[in-house]
Amino acid sequence: MTVLNLIVLLPILNALLIALGAPARKSAIISAWGQFVLTLIAFAGYDVARGGFQLRSAWDVAPAWDLSLQLGVDGLGLVMLLLTALVTLAAVYCTPKIEKRENLFYACVLLISAGAAGAFASLDLFFFYAFHELALIPTFLLIGVWGHGERQVAAWKITIYLAVGSIILLIGLSKLYLALPVGHRTFDMVKLLAHPGIIPAAAQPDIYIWLLIGFGILISLVPFHSWAPSAYASAPTPVAMLHAGVLKKFGLYGLIRLAIPLLPAGAQHWSNFLLILLVANILYIGLVTIAQKRLDLMLGYSSVMHMGYAFLGIAAANAVGVTGASLLMLAHGLSIAALFAMCGYLRQNAPSLAFTSLGGLAKRAPFLGYAFGMAAFASIGLPGFANFASELMVFFGAFGSGATKASLSFGPKQIATICALWGVVISAVYMLRAYRQMFQGEPLANTEDTKDPGCCVRWPVILLLAALFIGGVWPSSYLRYIQPSVEAMVGK
């Protein structure tokens, strides 16, 4: 049994123990710490110089179909496991007191973490899909039972949207499998990636559009985005942190892992279509975010908007852009998780999340003011945080895609990049305005009981911000793992 088996099995086993009556919060904390330590062990055991998929294990399920529960990671998968472990640890500690069915709540949270870890570590198409579905089921329950506001509406909305997305994705994966030549059909992703030209170019556009729409719904690509803001606004704090910070990255990871190396002709065919949608994600959703009057909805729409940058890196289809998109998955996951952690604390300790009900909080809660400011700066993409390094790579990769020194004419990718740059201005407007309304000025009378959070919220937020800061001042700490994996898929 490898360390990856333990990373996936540990939260599942602890979820079962909690469901059977083990102390809920203590068991969840032990599981989160165990998953984090095991992930660090996986980093220590990964040979960067050798690269490729390592720490592998396989359990045969259906040998006739070449179907097996295979686990293994390359540098990209390893970084995504780190994101999962960091956000899980922070989410468990930031969970407020649960008044009803505490054991079921924590069991569901751990299952989300296990599903995400399993999806990122899976080297089999079937289990890659199945682990993601494992994470979706408890998400619906957590929002519907323990959510806030119109939680039932939000739960049904996310259920319908993501179920449709999963069905479309399943059709796309089935088409990919059936497009393989007879005698070479396999669920083994390593074998598929070893033969990137195995799918005929004529069949690729049809397969790619199914995968793009399926993954796109899960990622909240416009116009399939409306489930996300309301779901995050209604979700309990750890669910918003895990889904926006980790689980949403499954779709981006799937496009990078499967669509780019296996379907390059399909990606090229639908490139302009994707550029239009991702620009809408950045500009249209950015303007919608400016119009929000509540912190939770603003963060929800902000999360949707920033997916446009990741799509831009994927659309670049070169090593610089895709590497930037991969680093952005980590950076956005950490920053949005930190922001939702502080939003959840304010939900429990402030009169309202409406901006008009908040003001002058920096005087009453100086740590919260400082930490929220740092997370907001990271989200905007200021230098010093991993978001800046990743977005810079995305812009350079997309703008340079297809460009030649002999021609000064702009193509669709260059135009899309220029439009995307305006998103930086838009995000600065809504984040800085929100910060001013919440933390600056004189304290409001109705916030006199709002104080700084205790250690259970403070140190997880510091942990997430520290990981962002490391990626900002020392990007190679993550890129040394990510870049070789990306170059193996798209070339240098």
N, C-alpha and C positions, 0 to 999 in steps of 0.2 A: 504494500500500500504506500503510495507516494504522498508527498506533502499536499499535492493538489486534491487528492481524495479526502484528506482531512479537512482542508479548507471548505470543501463543499458539504461534506457529511456532518461536520461539527454543528453548524446551525440547524440542520435538519434534526439531528438527534436531540439537541437541546430543546427544539420546538416541541418534539414529542414528549420529552420529560416534563416540560412546562405544562403541556396540555393534560398530562396525567397527574399533575398536582405539585410539581416541584416549585420552590419559591420563584416567582415569575421574574422580578426585576434582577435579583442576584444571579439567577441562572442566565438571563439574557446578557448581563454584564460580563460574566465569565466567558460566555460564548463569543461575544464581540472581541474581548481581549485575546482569546485563543485564536480567533480568525486573523486578527491583526499580527500577532506574533508569528503565526504560521506563514503569513504572507511575507514577512521580513525574512523568514528562513528560506522561502522560495527565492527571494531576491539573492540571498547569499549563495544559494545552490545553482543559480543560473549563470552559465558561462557566456558572457557577452562576446568574447572573441570568437567562439564557435557559432553563436547565433542559432537561428532556426527554432524548431519546436523541441522543447526539452521537458524534463520532469514528467515523462509520458507514462500512461498506464492504459490498459484496455481490458474490458470484460465483454466477452462475446455474448451477443443477444440473439442474433439471427445470422449465423455464418453464411447461409445460402444467399442472403441479400447483402453480405458484407456489412452488416449492421452490428455495431458494438458501442458500448459506453466508453468512449475514448476521451481521456483528459490529457491536456498538454498545453503549454504556452510558449509563445515567442515573446519578444520584448514588448510588443504592443499589448498582448493579452496580459502580461505580467503587470504592466502599468494600470490596466483597467481593474485588475484584482486589487491593486493598492488603493485605487479610488473607492472600490466597494468596501474594503476593510476600514478605511478612514471614515467614510460617511456612516457606515454601520455603527462604529464605535461612538461617534459623535451623536448619532440619532438616538441610541439607547440611553445615553446619559442625559440628553435633552428632553426625554419624554417626561411630561408632567404627571402628576398623580392620576392614576386611572381609577375612576370610581366604580366601574362595573366590569365584570368579566376580565379582570386583569390578566389572568393566565392566557386566555384566548388571544388577547391583544398582543402580548409579547411573543407568543408562538407565531402569530401571523407576521409580525415584523421580522422575525428571524427567517421565515420562509421566503420573504421578499429578498433578503440578503443572500440566502442559499441559491435561489433561482438566478439572481444576477451573476453570482460567482460561477455557477455551473454553466451558464450561457457563455461567459467570457473564456472559460477553460475548456469548453467542449470542442473536440475535433471531429465530431460526427454531425452531419446535417440534421438528422432526426432529433438528437438530444440537444443540439444547439437551439432548435425551435421549442422542444419540450420544456427545457429549463426556464425559458422566458415565460411560457404559459404558467408554470408553477409559481412564478413571482406575481403574475397578474391576478390570480384568484384571490389571495389574501388582500390585495390592494382594494378590490371592490368591497370586501367585507369591512375593512378598516374604515373606509370613507363612509359607508352606509350606516355603520353601527356607532362609531366613535367620532364621526366628523362634526363640523360646525355649520351653522346656517342652514342653507337648503341642501343638506347632505344627501338626502334621498335622491333628489333631482341630479345632483352631481355624480352620485354613484351609478345611477342608471345611464347617465350620459357617457361617462367614461367606459362603462361596461359595453354599451352598444358600439361606440366608436372603435375601441380597441379589439373587440370581438370581430368586427368587420375587417379591421386591419390585419388581424391574425389569420383570418380566412383567406384574404387576398394574398398575404405572404405565403401561406401554405400552398396556394395554387402556383405561385411563382417558383417556390422551391421544387414542387412536383414537376413543373415544366422544365426546370433546370435538370433534374434527374433524368427525365424522359428524353431530353435532347442529347444526352450522352450516347455515344455509339454503343450498340449492343455488344456485350462482352466487356465493356469498360464502365458499366453503370455501378456506381458506388456511392455510399454516404460518407465515405472517408474524405474529409476536407484536405488532409495532407496529400493524398493521391490526386485529388482534383487540382490543387494548387501546383503540383509538380508538372501538370500538363495544361498550362493556361490557354492553349489554342485548341483544346479538345472539343469545344462546342462550336458548331459551324457559325460563321459570321451572319448568315442569313437568318438564323434562328434567334440571334441574340437580342434584337430590338424588342421582340414580343416578350421574351423572358424578363428583360431589364425593366420594362414599364410595370409589370406586375410586382417585381421586387421594390421598385421605387415607390409605388403607391402604398404597398403593404408596409414597408419600413417607414415611409413618409407619414402615414397616419400615426404610427407609434411614436414618431419623433415630433409630431405636430407641425408638419409642413403645410403651409397655406395651400389650398383652402380646407385642409383637414385638421385644423388647429383648435377649434372652438371648445373641445373637451378639456384642454389643459388648464387654462386660467381658473375656471370655476372649480375644477377638481382640486387643484393645489390650494385654492382659497378655502375650500371646505374640508380638506384633509387634515387629520391630526399631524402634529409637528413632525414626528419621525417618518411618516408616510410621505409628506411633501419633500422632506430632505432626501429620502431614498429614491423616490420616483423621479423627481426633477434632477437630482444630482447623479443618479446611477442608472436607473432602469431605462430612462429615455435614451441613454447612450447606446443601448443595445442596437437600435436601428442604424445609427451612424456606424457602429462597429461592424454590423452586418454588411452594409454597403461597401465599406473599405475592405473587409475580409473576402467577400464573395463577388460583388458586382464589378469592382474595378479590375481585379486580375482575370476573372473568368469571362466577363462580358464587355470588353473594351469597345467593340463595334456597337453594341447596344447603348453604352454610355455616350458614345459620340453621336449616335443618331438622335438621342433625346436631350442632348446637351443644352440647346437653346431653350427648350421647354423647362428644364430644371433651373436655368438661369432666371427665367421670368418668375418662377415660383419663389426662389430664394430671395430675390430682390423685394418681392411682396412681403416675405417674412421680415425683412429688415426694415423697410421703409413704412409699409402700411401698418404692420403690427407695432412698429416703433411709435408712430403717431397715435395709435390706439392706446399705447402704454402711457403716453403723456397725458391723455385725457382721464386716467384713472384717479379716483379720489380716496382709495383705500390702499393700505400697504400690501395686504395679501394679494389683491388683484393686480396691483402694479408689478409685484414680483413674478406672478404667474405669467403675465403678458411679456415681461422682460425675458423670462426663460424661453418663451416661444420665439421671440425676436432673435435671440443670440444663436438659435439653431441655424439661422440663415447664414451666419459666418462659417459654420462647420460645413454646410452644404456647398458654400463657395469653394472651400478648400478641396472638397471631393470633386466638384465640377472641374477644377483645375486639372485634375488627372495627371499631375506630375509629382515628383518626390517632395518638393518644397511645400506645395499646397496641401497635399494629403498628410504630410508630417505635421504641418500647422494645425490641420483639422483634428488630428489625433491628440496633439498636445492640448488643443482647446477643449476636447472632451473632458480631460482631466481638470483643466483650469476652471471651466464653467461648472463642473460638478462640485468642486470644492467651494467656489464662491457662492453659488446659489444655495448650497446646503447651509453655509454659515449664515446667509441672509434669512433663510427660512427658520433657522434655529432661533435667531433673535426676534423674528416676527412671532414665532410661537410663544416666546417668553412674554412679549408685549400683549399678546392675546389674553394671557392668563393674568397679567398684572397692570394693564392699562384700561381705562374706561372704554376705549374703542380703538379700532385700527384705522378709522377715518382720520385723514390728515388734519382736519379742522379740530379734532378732539385731542390732538397731540401738539406739543410745543414746549420748547425750553427744556427738553429731557436731558440735555447734556449737563445741566446743573444738578439735576436730581439723580442721574445715573451716568456719571462720567465714563466709566468703563464701557457701557453700552454705546455711548456716543462715539467713543474712539474706535471700538471694534466695528460698529456698523459703518463708520466712515471708511475704514480700511477695506472692508468687504465691498462697499459701494465703489471705491476707487478701483479695486481689482475688476469688478464687473464692467466698469466703464472701459477698462483697458489701459490704465495709467502705467507708465514704466515702473519697474520694481516688482511686478507681479507676473505670474505665468500667463495670465490672459493677454498681456501686452505682447510677449514673445510669440505666442501662438497666433494672435490676430495679425501681427506683422508678417509672419511666414505665410499665412493665408493670402494676404493682399499681394505680397511679392509673387507667390506661386500662381495666383489667378491672373495677375496682370501680365506676367511673363509667359503664360501659357499660349503657345502658338505664335508668339511674337518673333520677328526676325529683325536683324539689324538693317536689312535692305529695305524694309517697309516701315513707314511711320504711321500707317493707317491703323485705326482701332477696330478690333473685332468685337463680337458679343461679350466675350469674357472681360475685355478691357473696360467696356462700357458698364458691365455689371459690377466690376470692382470699384469704379468711380462712384456709382450709385451707393454701393455698400459702405464706402468711406463716410457718407453722410450719416450712416447709422451711428457712428462714433459720436457725432454731434448730438443726435437725438437721444442716445442713451445718457450722455452727460446732462442733458436738459432734465430728463425725468428723475434721474438719480440724485443730482445735486439739489433740485427743487424739493424732492421728498426729504432729503437730509435737512435742508434749511427749515422746512415746515415742522419737522419732528423734533429737532434737537437745538435749533438756534432760538434766540429771543428769550423773553421772560417765561418762566414756567406757568402753565395754566393751573387754575385752582383744582380742577378735577384730576390732575395727575400727582397730587401731593403724596399719594401712597405708592407711587411707582419708584422703586429703588433699583439699584444695580443687582444683577442676578448673582446667585451663589456660585460655588465652585463647580457644581454639576452642569452649569451652562457655560461658565467662563472658560474652563480649560479645554473643552471640546472645540469651542470657537477659536481659541488661540491655536490649537492643533491644526485646524483647517487653514487658518491664515498663515501659519508657519510653512505649511506645505506649499501654499501659493507663493509665498515670499522666496522660498528656495528655488522654485521654478522661474521666478522673475530675475533673480540675481545670478543664478547658476542653471540656466536652461538645460545644459548638457547633462545634468544629473538625471533628467528624464529622457532627453533626446538620444542619449547613448543607447537606450533600450528601444525607443520607438523607431528611430531613423533606419537602422538596418532592416527591420521588419517591413517597413514601408517600401524601401528600395528593392527588397526581394519581390514585392508584388507589382510595383509600377516602374521599376528601373531607376537609374540614377539621373 
